[in-house]
Amino acid sequence: MKKLVIVLTILLVVSLGVIALLLLNNSSSGYIPDTSRNTTVLDLRGQGLTALQSQIGEYTELIEFLVDDNSLTGALPAEINKMRDLEVLSASNNLLTGIPAEIGQLKNLRIIDFSNNDITTFPNELFNLTQPFELRLEGNPLSVEQIGELRANLPNATIIF
């Protein structure tokens, strides 16, 4: 394994039974430190990440997954489908070009934020989400027709474009 020089500041907050993990100054390799897989909030905002490794799926207890303000490209790993309790998925201000199809398996999502990326398409699996949720897509090069399709197929969603 490559030797990684990582400066980490880990703050564990226990409040109302919720454990939060805040990681600062992480490596841009996508490496996530070996921390408790039982954490409910994983905050990787502003870490300069360019990719996420598949090990992200090991965080099966997550309620909030925050990867805003990085340089992530492509789509988030398919392994997010293992985060069955996820309520908040926030990946704004990256360079993402797609939304993973596996998002359609996450039936507890209340907030999905892919604002300010380069997303030009979305998977049909997104239409599997029937619960009320907020979908933030502003700042992406989606057409008015695509937004209309989202609104028609996601009647319980509040779509912000």
C-alpha positions as CSV (number, residue, x, y, z in Angstrom):
1,M,0.0,0.0,0.0
2,K,1.3,3.4,-0.8
3,K,2.5,5.4,2.1
4,L,0.0,8.2,2.6
5,V,0.8,11.3,4.5
6,I,-2.5,12.4,6.0
7,V,-3.1,15.1,8.5
8,L,-6.4,14.2,10.2
9,T,-8.4,15.9,12.8
10,I,-11.2,13.7,14.0
11,L,-14.0,15.0,16.0
12,L,-16.4,12.6,17.5
13,V,-19.6,14.2,18.7
14,V,-22.1,12.3,20.7
15,S,-25.3,14.1,21.0
16,L,-28.8,12.6,21.4
17,G,-27.3,9.2,20.5
18,V,-25.9,10.4,17.2
19,I,-22.2,9.9,16.4
20,A,-20.7,12.3,13.9
21,L,-17.4,12.0,12.3
22,L,-15.6,15.1,10.9
23,L,-12.5,14.5,8.8
24,L,-10.2,17.5,8.0
25,N,-7.3,17.7,5.7
26,N,-7.9,14.2,4.1
27,S,-5.9,12.9,1.1
28,S,-7.3,13.5,-2.4
29,S,-6.7,9.9,-3.2
30,G,-10.2,8.9,-2.0
31,Y,-8.7,7.1,1.0
32,I,-11.0,7.1,4.0
33,P,-9.4,6.3,7.3
34,D,-10.3,3.2,9.2
35,T,-12.8,4.6,11.6
36,S,-16.0,3.2,13.2
37,R,-18.3,1.8,10.5
38,N,-21.1,2.5,12.9
39,T,-20.9,6.3,12.6
40,T,-24.1,8.0,11.4
41,V,-22.7,11.1,9.9
42,L,-19.7,11.1,7.5
43,D,-18.5,14.6,6.7
44,L,-15.9,14.7,3.9
45,R,-16.7,18.3,2.7
46,G,-13.8,20.3,1.3
47,Q,-11.2,17.6,1.4
48,G,-9.9,17.9,-2.1
49,L,-11.1,14.4,-2.9
50,T,-11.1,13.4,-6.6
51,A,-12.6,9.9,-6.1
52,L,-14.2,7.7,-3.5
53,Q,-13.1,4.1,-3.0
54,S,-15.7,1.3,-2.9
55,Q,-15.0,0.9,0.8
56,I,-17.4,3.8,1.3
57,G,-20.1,1.1,1.2
58,E,-18.9,-0.3,4.5
59,Y,-20.5,2.7,6.3
60,T,-23.9,1.0,6.4
61,E,-25.2,2.9,9.4
62,L,-24.9,6.4,7.8
63,I,-27.8,8.8,8.0
64,E,-25.9,11.7,6.5
65,F,-23.2,11.5,3.8
66,L,-21.6,14.8,2.9
67,V,-19.0,15.1,0.2
68,D,-19.6,18.7,-1.0
69,D,-16.9,21.0,-2.2
70,N,-14.4,18.4,-3.5
71,S,-13.3,17.6,-7.0
72,L,-15.2,14.3,-7.4
73,T,-15.7,13.2,-11.0
74,G,-17.9,10.6,-12.8
75,A,-20.5,9.3,-10.4
76,L,-20.5,8.3,-6.7
77,P,-19.6,4.6,-6.2
78,A,-22.4,2.0,-6.7
79,E,-21.7,0.9,-3.1
80,I,-23.7,3.7,-1.7
81,N,-26.6,1.3,-2.1
82,K,-25.5,-0.4,1.1
83,M,-26.3,2.8,3.1
84,R,-29.9,1.7,3.6
85,D,-30.6,4.2,6.4
86,L,-29.3,7.2,4.5
87,E,-31.5,10.3,4.7
88,V,-29.1,13.0,3.5
89,L,-26.8,12.6,0.5
90,S,-25.0,15.9,-0.3
91,A,-22.5,16.0,-3.2
92,S,-22.8,19.7,-4.3
93,N,-19.9,21.7,-5.8
94,N,-18.0,18.8,-7.4
95,L,-17.3,17.8,-11.0
96,L,-19.8,14.9,-11.1
97,T,-21.2,14.0,-14.5
98,G,-23.7,11.4,-13.3
99,I,-26.0,10.1,-10.5
100,P,-25.5,6.5,-9.6
101,A,-28.4,4.2,-10.5
102,E,-28.1,2.6,-7.1
103,I,-29.6,5.8,-5.6
104,G,-33.0,4.3,-6.5
105,Q,-32.5,1.7,-3.7
106,L,-32.2,4.2,-0.9
107,K,-35.8,4.5,0.3
108,N,-35.1,6.7,3.3
109,L,-33.6,9.7,1.4
110,R,-35.1,13.0,2.4
111,I,-32.5,15.3,0.8
112,I,-30.4,14.6,-2.4
113,D,-28.1,17.5,-3.3
114,F,-26.2,17.3,-6.6
115,S,-26.2,21.0,-7.2
116,N,-23.3,22.7,-9.0
117,N,-21.9,19.7,-10.9
118,D,-21.8,18.7,-14.6
119,I,-24.7,16.3,-14.5
120,T,-26.4,16.0,-17.9
121,T,-28.4,12.8,-17.4
122,F,-30.0,10.9,-14.6
123,P,-30.8,7.2,-14.2
124,N,-34.3,5.9,-14.5
125,E,-33.8,4.1,-11.2
126,L,-34.2,7.6,-9.6
127,F,-37.9,7.1,-10.3
128,N,-38.0,4.2,-7.8
129,L,-38.0,6.8,-5.0
130,T,-41.6,7.3,-4.0
131,Q,-41.1,9.0,-0.6
132,P,-41.2,12.8,-0.2
133,F,-37.7,14.2,-0.7
134,E,-35.9,17.3,-1.9
135,L,-33.8,17.0,-5.1
136,R,-31.4,19.8,-5.6
137,L,-30.0,20.1,-9.2
138,E,-29.4,23.8,-9.7
139,G,-26.2,24.7,-11.5
140,N,-26.2,21.5,-13.7
141,P,-26.6,21.6,-17.5
142,L,-30.0,19.8,-17.5
143,S,-32.6,20.9,-20.0
144,V,-36.1,22.2,-19.2
145,E,-37.4,19.0,-20.8
146,Q,-35.3,16.8,-18.4
147,I,-36.5,18.8,-15.4
148,G,-40.1,18.3,-16.7
149,E,-39.5,14.5,-16.9
150,L,-38.2,14.5,-13.4
151,R,-41.2,16.4,-12.1
152,A,-43.6,14.1,-14.0
153,N,-42.0,10.9,-12.6
154,L,-41.2,12.1,-9.1
155,P,-44.5,13.6,-7.9
156,N,-43.5,13.4,-4.3
157,A,-40.2,15.2,-4.8
158,T,-39.5,18.9,-4.5
159,I,-37.1,19.5,-7.4
160,I,-34.9,22.6,-7.1
161,F,-33.4,23.6,-10.4
